Amino acid sequence: MIKKSLLLFCTLVLAGCSYGQNYLENPEMFIRDPHFAEYKEKRDDVERQYLRKEITYVEYVEQKDRLDATYDREVQERTQKIISRD
């Protein structure tokens, strides 16, 4: 009985460690923020356009800065709404 319990415990520990390792290596698989995901997708699109040479570096920087400023403003607005509810 003790051997079976010890074997079961070891199996559970190994399974837990492998799950935790996957979480640490890929946290985006488990943590989702739709607002950030949309921002990241738009930013990745701009970067892809630049890498495909569809836009110039100046246009890339302008669009990236515009996206960053918009995202920062939206985050500040969301933060203010959360604070005001408290």
C-alpha positions as CSV (number, residue, x, y, z in Angstrom):
1,M,0.0,0.0,0.0
2,I,2.8,2.4,0.9
3,K,4.6,1.6,-2.4
4,K,1.5,2.3,-4.4
5,S,0.9,5.6,-2.6
6,L,4.5,6.6,-3.1
7,L,4.3,5.8,-6.8
8,L,1.1,7.7,-7.2
9,F,2.6,10.7,-5.4
10,C,5.7,10.7,-7.6
11,T,3.6,10.5,-10.7
12,L,1.5,13.5,-9.6
13,V,4.6,15.5,-8.7
14,L,6.1,14.8,-12.2
15,A,2.9,15.7,-13.9
16,G,2.6,18.9,-11.9
17,C,6.2,19.9,-12.7
18,S,5.8,19.3,-16.4
19,Y,2.6,21.4,-16.3
20,G,4.3,24.2,-14.4
21,Q,7.2,24.2,-16.8
22,N,4.9,24.6,-19.8
23,Y,3.2,27.5,-18.0
24,L,6.5,29.2,-17.3
25,E,7.7,28.8,-20.9
26,N,4.4,29.9,-22.5
27,P,2.3,32.0,-20.1
28,E,0.3,33.5,-23.0
29,M,-1.3,30.1,-23.4
30,F,-3.0,30.5,-20.0
31,I,-3.2,34.3,-19.5
32,R,-5.4,36.1,-22.0
33,D,-6.0,39.9,-22.1
34,P,-8.2,40.6,-25.1
35,H,-7.2,44.2,-25.1
36,F,-3.5,43.5,-25.2
37,A,-4.0,40.7,-27.7
38,E,-5.7,43.1,-30.1
39,Y,-2.9,45.6,-29.6
40,K,-0.2,43.0,-30.1
41,E,-1.9,41.7,-33.3
42,K,-2.1,45.2,-34.8
43,R,1.6,45.9,-33.9
44,D,2.6,42.5,-35.4
45,D,0.8,43.4,-38.6
46,V,2.7,46.7,-38.8
47,E,5.9,44.9,-38.2
48,R,5.1,42.3,-40.9
49,Q,4.3,45.1,-43.4
50,Y,7.7,46.6,-42.7
51,L,9.6,43.3,-43.0
52,R,7.9,42.6,-46.3
53,K,9.0,46.1,-47.4
54,E,5.4,47.2,-47.9
55,I,6.0,50.3,-45.8
56,T,9.2,52.4,-45.1
57,Y,11.0,52.5,-41.8
58,V,9.6,56.0,-41.1
59,E,6.0,54.8,-41.7
60,Y,6.7,51.8,-39.5
61,V,7.9,53.9,-36.6
62,E,5.0,56.4,-37.0
63,Q,2.4,53.6,-37.1
64,K,4.1,51.8,-34.2
65,D,4.3,55.0,-32.1
66,R,0.6,55.8,-32.9
67,L,-0.4,52.3,-31.8
68,D,1.7,52.6,-28.6
69,A,0.2,56.0,-27.8
70,T,-3.4,54.7,-28.4
71,Y,-2.8,51.6,-26.3
72,D,-1.3,53.6,-23.4
73,R,-4.2,56.0,-23.5
74,E,-6.7,53.2,-23.4
75,V,-4.9,51.5,-20.6
76,Q,-4.9,54.7,-18.6
77,E,-8.6,55.1,-19.2
78,R,-9.3,51.6,-18.1
79,T,-7.2,52.0,-15.0
80,Q,-9.1,55.2,-14.1
81,K,-12.5,53.4,-14.6
82,I,-11.3,50.7,-12.3
83,I,-10.0,53.1,-9.6
84,S,-13.2,55.2,-9.8
85,R,-15.4,52.1,-9.1
86,D,-13.5,51.5,-5.8
